[in-house]
């Protein structure tokens, strides 16, 4: 993830590093990661609204947190952002697994339909349009 994760995962050896500013920076990094990994064509205002909805903040608070304008972050905000970030990572993992499953299915269909396409019994699959792909449900 980021260098901040390693920073806060350390034990209490250096308690001086756990300043309010460091926590605010960490929280802002999590928020930036959530917002910037969202769909590219969506305006920032909409992304802030989505962030506010999942964290329980107002749109303005989400925006100020994104831009790092908070010098200290209350504990309930920090916990809400951390929970939203965990949910964001889980959603990204599921989306990646789904995409990989689609590509595996496409590859299997290609191999099954085009196996031996150089022989006279099988059709030539080199010109198969991509639009003909329909995923099978399992």
LUMDRENZA-27296 format. One line per 2 residues: number of its first residue (from 1); their letters; for each residue x, z, y of N, C-alpha, C, O. Coordinates in Angstrom, 2 decimals, always signed. Layout:
residues N
NUM> a> X Z Y X Z Y X Z Y X Z Y; ...
END
This chain:
residues 138
1> xx> +0.83 +0.00 -1.17 +0.00 +0.00 +0.00 +0.87 +0.00 +1.24 +1.37 -1.05 +1.64; +1.07 +1.14 +1.83 +1.86 +1.23 +3.06 +2.87 +2.35 +2.93 +2.84 +3.14 +1.98
3> xx> +3.74 +2.41 +3.88 +4.72 +3.48 +3.84 +4.07 +4.83 +4.11 +4.64 +5.87 +3.77; +2.89 +4.82 +4.73 +2.20 +6.07 +5.02 +1.71 +6.76 +3.75 +1.65 +7.99 +3.70
5> xx> +1.36 +6.00 +2.73 +0.89 +6.59 +1.49 +1.99 +7.43 +0.87 +1.75 +8.56 +0.43; +3.19 +6.89 +0.82 +4.32 +7.64 +0.29 +4.62 +8.85 +1.18 +5.03 +9.91 +0.70
7> xx> +4.42 +8.68 +2.46 +4.68 +9.74 +3.41 +3.77 +10.94 +3.15 +4.24 +12.08 +3.15; +2.49 +10.70 +2.92 +1.55 +11.79 +2.73 +1.42 +12.22 +1.28 +0.82 +13.26 +1.01
9> xx> +1.96 +11.46 +0.36 +1.88 +11.87 -1.04 +2.99 +12.87 -1.39 +2.96 +13.47 -2.47; +3.94 +13.04 -0.52 +5.03 +13.99 -0.78 +4.47 +15.41 -0.75 +3.44 +15.68 -0.13
11> xx> +5.16 +16.29 -1.41 +4.75 +17.69 -1.40 +5.07 +18.31 -0.05 +5.57 +17.64 +0.85; +4.80 +19.56 +0.08 +4.92 +20.22 +1.37 +6.36 +20.58 +1.72 +6.62 +21.64 +2.29
13> xx> +7.29 +19.72 +1.39 +8.68 +19.98 +1.71 +8.92 +19.92 +3.22 +9.62 +20.76 +3.79; +8.34 +18.94 +3.84 +8.51 +18.76 +5.28 +7.16 +18.93 +5.98 +6.51 +17.94 +6.29
15> xx> +6.76 +20.12 +6.21 +5.48 +20.35 +6.87 +5.53 +19.91 +8.33 +4.48 +19.70 +8.94; +6.68 +19.77 +8.89 +6.78 +19.34 +10.28 +6.31 +17.90 +10.46 +5.94 +17.51 +11.57
17> xx> +6.32 +17.11 +9.40 +5.88 +15.71 +9.50 +4.36 +15.58 +9.57 +3.86 +14.53 +9.98; +3.63 +16.61 +9.18 +2.18 +16.54 +9.16 +1.61 +16.91 +10.52 +0.82 +17.85 +10.64
19> xx> +2.01 +16.18 +11.51 +1.52 +16.42 +12.85 +0.18 +15.72 +13.03 -0.13 +14.80 +12.28; -0.60 +16.13 +14.00 -1.88 +15.45 +14.26 -1.70 +13.97 +14.58 -2.54 +13.15 +14.23
21> xx> -0.62 +13.65 +15.25 -0.35 +12.25 +15.59 -0.06 +11.42 +14.34 -0.50 +10.27 +14.23; +0.68 +12.01 +13.40 +0.99 +11.29 +12.16 -0.27 +11.07 +11.33 -0.43 +10.01 +10.72
23> xx> -1.15 +12.03 +11.31 -2.42 +11.87 +10.59 -3.27 +10.81 +11.27 -3.92 +10.01 +10.59; -3.29 +10.79 +12.59 -4.05 +9.78 +13.33 -3.49 +8.39 +13.07 -4.26 +7.44 +12.90
25> xx> -2.17 +8.26 +13.02 -1.55 +6.96 +12.72 -1.90 +6.51 +11.30 -2.21 +5.34 +11.08; -1.85 +7.42 +10.37 -2.20 +7.11 +8.98 -3.65 +6.65 +8.87 -3.95 +5.68 +8.19
27> xx> -4.52 +7.36 +9.55 -5.94 +7.02 +9.53 -6.16 +5.64 +10.18 -6.96 +4.85 +9.68; -5.48 +5.37 +11.26 -5.59 +4.07 +11.92 -5.09 +2.95 +11.01 -5.66 +1.86 +11.00
29> xx> -4.03 +3.20 +10.25 -3.52 +2.19 +9.31 -4.55 +1.89 +8.21 -4.74 +0.73 +7.84; -5.20 +2.93 +7.71 -6.23 +2.71 +6.69 -7.37 +1.89 +7.25 -7.87 +0.97 +6.60
31> xx> -7.78 +2.22 +8.48 -8.87 +1.48 +9.11 -8.48 +0.03 +9.34 -9.28 -0.87 +9.10; -7.26 -0.21 +9.81 -6.81 -1.59 +10.02 -6.80 -2.38 +8.72 -7.17 -3.55 +8.69
33> xx> -6.37 -1.73 +7.65 -6.34 -2.39 +6.34 -7.76 -2.79 +5.91 -7.97 -3.89 +5.40; -8.71 -1.90 +6.10 -10.10 -2.19 +5.73 -10.64 -3.34 +6.56 -11.23 -4.28 +6.02
35> xx> -10.44 -3.28 +7.87 -11.01 -4.28 +8.78 -10.34 -5.63 +8.62 -11.02 -6.65 +8.59; -9.01 -5.66 +8.53 -8.30 -6.93 +8.50 -8.44 -7.66 +7.17 -8.26 -8.88 +7.12
37> xx> -8.74 -6.94 +6.11 -8.90 -7.61 +4.83 -10.32 -8.13 +4.62 -10.62 -8.75 +3.60; -11.19 -7.87 +5.58 -12.56 -8.39 +5.50 -12.52 -9.90 +5.75 -11.47 -10.46 +6.04
39> xx> -13.66 -10.53 +5.63 -13.75 -11.98 +5.78 -13.20 -12.41 +7.14 -13.44 -11.75 +8.15; -12.46 -13.51 +7.14 -11.77 -13.95 +8.36 -12.72 -14.46 +9.44 -12.47 -14.26 +10.63
41> xx> -13.79 -15.13 +9.03 -14.66 -15.76 +10.01 -15.66 -14.80 +10.65 -16.44 -15.21 +11.51; -15.65 -13.56 +10.24 -16.56 -12.56 +10.79 -15.95 -11.97 +12.06 -14.77 -11.62 +12.06
43> xx> -16.72 -11.86 +13.14 -16.18 -11.29 +14.38 -15.80 -9.82 +14.21 -16.36 -9.12 +13.36; -14.86 -9.36 +15.02 -14.40 -7.98 +14.95 -15.54 -7.00 +15.22 -15.58 -5.92 +14.63
45> xx> -16.45 -7.35 +16.10 -17.56 -6.45 +16.41 -18.39 -6.17 +15.16 -18.82 -5.04 +14.94; -18.61 -7.18 +14.35 -19.35 -7.01 +13.10 -18.55 -6.18 +12.12 -19.11 -5.35 +11.40
47> xx> -17.24 -6.40 +12.08 -16.39 -5.61 +11.18 -16.39 -4.14 +11.59 -16.41 -3.26 +10.73; -16.38 -3.88 +12.90 -16.44 -2.49 +13.36 -17.78 -1.86 +12.99 -17.84 -0.69 +12.63
49> xx> -18.84 -2.64 +13.08 -20.16 -2.13 +12.71 -20.20 -1.78 +11.22 -20.74 -0.73 +10.85; -19.63 -2.64 +10.37 -19.58 -2.35 +8.93 -18.76 -1.09 +8.67 -19.16 -0.25 +7.86
51> xx> -17.62 -0.97 +9.34 -16.78 +0.21 +9.17 -17.52 +1.47 +9.61 -17.45 +2.50 +8.95; -18.23 +1.37 +10.73 -18.99 +2.51 +11.21 -20.08 +2.90 +10.22 -20.33 +4.08 +10.00
53> xx> -20.72 +1.92 +9.63 -21.79 +2.20 +8.67 -21.26 +2.91 +7.43 -21.92 +3.82 +6.93; -20.09 +2.51 +6.93 -19.60 +3.13 +5.70 -18.90 +4.46 +5.94 -18.77 +5.26 +5.01
55> xx> -18.45 +4.71 +7.17 -17.76 +5.97 +7.45 -18.65 +6.99 +8.15 -18.32 +8.17 +8.18; -19.76 +6.56 +8.71 -20.62 +7.47 +9.44 -20.22 +7.66 +10.89 -20.74 +8.55 +11.56
57> xx> -19.31 +6.85 +11.37 -18.89 +6.91 +12.77 -19.78 +6.01 +13.61 -20.58 +5.24 +13.08; -19.63 +6.09 +14.91 -20.30 +5.13 +15.78 -19.43 +3.87 +15.84 -18.26 +3.90 +15.44
59> xx> -20.00 +2.78 +16.34 -19.23 +1.55 +16.47 -18.03 +1.74 +17.40 -16.94 +1.25 +17.12; -18.24 +2.46 +18.50 -17.16 +2.71 +19.45 -16.05 +3.56 +18.85 -14.87 +3.31 +19.11
61> xx> -16.42 +4.56 +18.06 -15.41 +5.39 +17.42 -14.59 +4.57 +16.42 -13.36 +4.72 +16.35; -15.27 +3.72 +15.66 -14.56 +2.87 +14.70 -13.59 +1.94 +15.43 -12.46 +1.73 +14.98
63> xx> -14.03 +1.39 +16.55 -13.18 +0.49 +17.34 -11.97 +1.24 +17.89 -10.84 +0.75 +17.80; -12.18 +2.42 +18.45 -11.06 +3.20 +19.00 -10.10 +3.65 +17.90 -8.89 +3.73 +18.12
65> xx> -10.63 +3.94 +16.74 -9.78 +4.32 +15.62 -8.94 +3.12 +15.15 -7.77 +3.28 +14.82; -9.55 +1.93 +15.13 -8.84 +0.71 +14.75 -7.67 +0.44 +15.69 -6.58 +0.07 +15.25
67> xx> -7.90 +0.62 +16.98 -6.86 +0.34 +17.96 -5.90 +1.51 +18.17 -5.00 +1.43 +19.01; -6.07 +2.60 +17.42 -5.16 +3.72 +17.49 -5.26 +4.53 +18.76 -4.26 +5.08 +19.22
69> xx> -6.44 +4.62 +19.34 -6.62 +5.33 +20.59 -6.83 +6.83 +20.40 -6.81 +7.58 +21.37; -7.03 +7.27 +19.17 -7.23 +8.70 +18.92 -5.87 +9.36 +18.75 -5.03 +8.89 +17.98
71> xx> -5.66 +10.44 +19.48 -4.40 +11.17 +19.30 -4.51 +12.16 +18.15 -3.52 +12.45 +17.48; -5.70 +12.67 +17.91 -5.96 +13.54 +16.75 -7.25 +13.09 +16.10 -8.18 +12.62 +16.77
73> xx> -7.31 +13.24 +14.81 -8.49 +12.83 +14.05 -9.08 +14.07 +13.39 -8.38 +14.78 +12.68; -10.37 +14.33 +13.63 -11.00 +15.47 +12.96 -10.99 +15.29 +11.44 -10.94 +14.17 +10.95
75> xx> -11.02 +16.39 +10.73 -10.92 +16.35 +9.27 -12.06 +15.55 +8.65 -11.83 +14.81 +7.69; -13.29 +15.69 +9.17 -14.40 +14.96 +8.56 -14.25 +13.45 +8.74 -14.67 +12.68 +7.88
77> xx> -13.67 +13.03 +9.85 -13.43 +11.60 +10.07 -12.33 +11.12 +9.12 -12.45 +10.06 +8.51; -11.27 +11.90 +9.00 -10.18 +11.53 +8.10 -10.69 +11.39 +6.67 -10.35 +10.42 +5.99
79> xx> -11.49 +12.34 +6.21 -12.01 +12.28 +4.85 -12.97 +11.10 +4.66 -12.98 +10.47 +3.60; -13.76 +10.80 +5.68 -14.67 +9.66 +5.59 -13.90 +8.34 +5.52 -14.25 +7.45 +4.75
81> xx> -12.85 +8.21 +6.32 -12.02 +7.00 +6.30 -11.29 +6.88 +4.97 -11.19 +5.79 +4.41; -10.78 +7.99 +4.48 -10.08 +7.97 +3.20 -11.02 +7.56 +2.06 -10.63 +6.78 +1.18
83> xx> -12.24 +8.06 +2.07 -13.23 +7.69 +1.06 -13.60 +6.21 +1.17 -13.72 +5.52 +0.16; -13.77 +5.73 +2.41 -14.08 +4.32 +2.62 -12.94 +3.43 +2.14 -13.17 +2.36 +1.59
85> xx> -11.70 +3.88 +2.34 -10.55 +3.10 +1.90 -10.49 +3.04 +0.37 -10.19 +1.99 -0.20; -10.77 +4.15 -0.28 -10.80 +4.14 -1.75 -11.88 +3.18 -2.26 -11.66 +2.43 -3.21
87> xx> -13.04 +3.22 -1.61 -14.12 +2.30 -2.00 -13.70 +0.85 -1.75 -14.01 -0.04 -2.55; -13.01 +0.63 -0.65 -12.53 -0.71 -0.32 -11.55 -1.22 -1.39 -11.63 -2.38 -1.80
89> xx> -10.64 -0.37 -1.83 -9.69 -0.76 -2.88 -10.39 -1.06 -4.20 -10.04 -2.01 -4.89; -11.38 -0.26 -4.54 -12.12 -0.47 -5.78 -12.89 -1.80 -5.72 -12.92 -2.55 -6.69
91> xx> -13.50 -2.08 -4.57 -14.22 -3.34 -4.40 -13.27 -4.53 -4.49 -13.60 -5.54 -5.09; -12.09 -4.41 -3.90 -11.10 -5.49 -3.95 -10.63 -5.70 -5.39 -10.43 -6.84 -5.81
93> xx> -10.44 -4.62 -6.15 -10.03 -4.73 -7.54 -11.10 -5.45 -8.37 -10.78 -6.33 -9.16; -12.37 -5.08 -8.17 -13.45 -5.74 -8.91 -13.56 -7.21 -8.53 -13.80 -8.06 -9.39
95> xx> -13.38 -7.52 -7.25 -13.45 -8.91 -6.80 -12.31 -9.73 -7.42 -12.52 -10.87 -7.82; -11.12 -9.15 -7.49 -9.98 -9.85 -8.10 -10.19 -10.05 -9.59 -9.86 -11.11 -10.13
97> xx> -10.73 -9.04 -10.27 -11.01 -9.19 -11.70 -12.06 -10.27 -11.95 -11.94 -11.04 -12.90; -13.06 -10.33 -11.10 -14.10 -11.35 -11.23 -13.51 -12.75 -11.03 -13.81 -13.68 -11.78
99> xx> -12.69 -12.88 -10.01 -12.06 -14.17 -9.74 -11.16 -14.59 -10.90 -11.14 -15.76 -11.29; -10.41 -13.64 -11.45 -9.55 -13.95 -12.60 -10.39 -14.36 -13.81 -10.01 -15.26 -14.55
101> xx> -11.53 -13.71 -14.00 -12.40 -14.07 -15.12 -12.95 -15.49 -14.94 -13.07 -16.23 -15.91; -13.28 -15.85 -13.71 -13.76 -17.22 -13.46 -12.68 -18.25 -13.77 -12.96 -19.28 -14.37
103> xx> -11.45 -17.96 -13.35 -10.36 -18.89 -13.63 -10.05 -18.97 -15.13 -9.74 -20.04 -15.64; -10.12 -17.83 -15.83 -9.93 -17.85 -17.29 -11.01 -18.69 -17.95 -10.72 -19.48 -18.85
105> xx> -12.25 -18.52 -17.52 -13.35 -19.28 -18.09 -13.18 -20.77 -17.81 -13.41 -21.60 -18.69; -12.78 -21.09 -16.61 -12.56 -22.50 -16.26 -11.43 -23.09 -17.10 -11.54 -24.22 -17.58
107> xx> -10.37 -22.33 -17.29 -9.25 -22.80 -18.09 -9.66 -23.00 -19.55 -9.28 -23.99 -20.17; -10.44 -22.06 -20.09 -10.92 -22.19 -21.47 -11.82 -23.41 -21.62 -11.69 -24.16 -22.59
109> xx> -12.72 -23.60 -20.67 -13.60 -24.78 -20.74 -12.79 -26.06 -20.65 -13.07 -27.03 -21.36; -11.80 -26.08 -19.79 -10.96 -27.27 -19.65 -10.23 -27.56 -20.95 -10.18 -28.70 -21.41
111> xx> -9.66 -26.50 -21.56 -8.95 -26.67 -22.82 -9.88 -27.12 -23.93 -9.51 -27.98 -24.73; -11.08 -26.55 -24.00 -12.02 -26.92 -25.06 -12.58 -28.32 -24.88 -12.70 -29.06 -25.86
113> xx> -12.92 -28.71 -23.65 -13.52 -30.01 -23.42 -12.50 -31.13 -23.43 -12.83 -32.27 -23.76; -11.28 -30.83 -23.07 -10.28 -31.89 -22.92 -9.21 -31.82 -23.99 -8.18 -32.50 -23.87
115> xx> -9.41 -31.05 -25.02 -8.42 -30.99 -26.10 -8.37 -32.34 -26.79 -9.40 -32.86 -27.23; -7.21 -32.90 -26.90 -7.05 -34.19 -27.55 -7.62 -35.34 -26.76 -8.10 -36.31 -27.34
117> xx> -7.58 -35.26 -25.44 -8.17 -36.31 -24.62 -7.40 -37.62 -24.71 -7.87 -38.65 -24.22; -6.21 -37.59 -25.33 -5.44 -38.82 -25.47 -5.85 -39.60 -26.71 -5.46 -40.75 -26.88
119> xx> -6.65 -38.98 -27.58 -7.11 -39.73 -28.75 -8.35 -40.53 -28.37 -8.94 -40.33 -27.31; -8.73 -41.44 -29.23 -9.85 -42.33 -28.92 -11.20 -41.63 -29.10 -12.21 -42.14 -28.62
121> xx> -11.25 -40.49 -29.79 -12.52 -39.81 -30.03 -12.95 -38.93 -28.86 -14.14 -38.66 -28.71; -12.03 -38.48 -28.05 -12.37 -37.59 -26.94 -12.38 -38.37 -25.63 -11.57 -39.28 -25.45
123> xx> -13.27 -38.02 -24.72 -13.24 -38.67 -23.40 -12.03 -38.21 -22.60 -11.49 -37.13 -22.83; -11.62 -39.05 -21.67 -10.51 -38.70 -20.80 -11.00 -37.73 -19.73 -11.92 -38.05 -18.98
125> xx> -10.41 -36.54 -19.66 -10.86 -35.50 -18.74 -10.05 -35.45 -17.46 -10.22 -34.52 -16.67; -9.19 -36.41 -17.24 -8.34 -36.33 -16.05 -9.14 -36.53 -14.77 -8.69 -36.13 -13.70
127> xx> -10.31 -37.14 -14.85 -11.10 -37.39 -13.65 -12.29 -36.47 -13.51 -13.21 -36.79 -12.77; -12.30 -35.35 -14.19 -13.42 -34.42 -14.13 -13.49 -33.80 -12.74 -12.54 -33.14 -12.31
129> xx> -14.61 -33.99 -12.02 -14.69 -33.42 -10.67 -14.83 -31.91 -10.72 -15.43 -31.36 -11.65; -14.29 -31.26 -9.72 -14.36 -29.79 -9.66 -15.79 -29.31 -9.45 -16.12 -28.18 -9.82
131> xx> -16.64 -30.15 -8.87 -18.02 -29.74 -8.62 -18.84 -29.65 -9.89 -19.95 -29.11 -9.87; -18.32 -30.16 -11.00 -19.07 -30.11 -12.26 -18.94 -28.76 -12.95 -19.56 -28.53 -13.98
133> xx> -18.12 -27.87 -12.38 -17.90 -26.57 -13.00 -19.09 -25.65 -12.75 -19.49 -25.43 -11.60; -19.66 -25.13 -13.82 -20.69 -24.11 -13.73 -20.28 -22.97 -14.63 -20.14 -23.16 -15.84
135> xx> -20.08 -21.77 -14.07 -19.62 -20.66 -14.90 -20.66 -20.26 -15.93 -21.86 -20.29 -15.67; -20.18 -19.88 -17.11 -21.06 -19.40 -18.16 -21.25 -17.91 -17.98 -20.33 -17.20 -17.58
137> xx> -22.45 -17.45 -18.27 -22.67 -16.02 -18.22 -22.33 -15.44 -19.57 -22.56 -16.06 -20.61; -21.77 -14.24 -19.55 -21.35 -13.61 -20.80 -22.22 -12.44 -21.11 -22.02 -11.78 -22.13
END
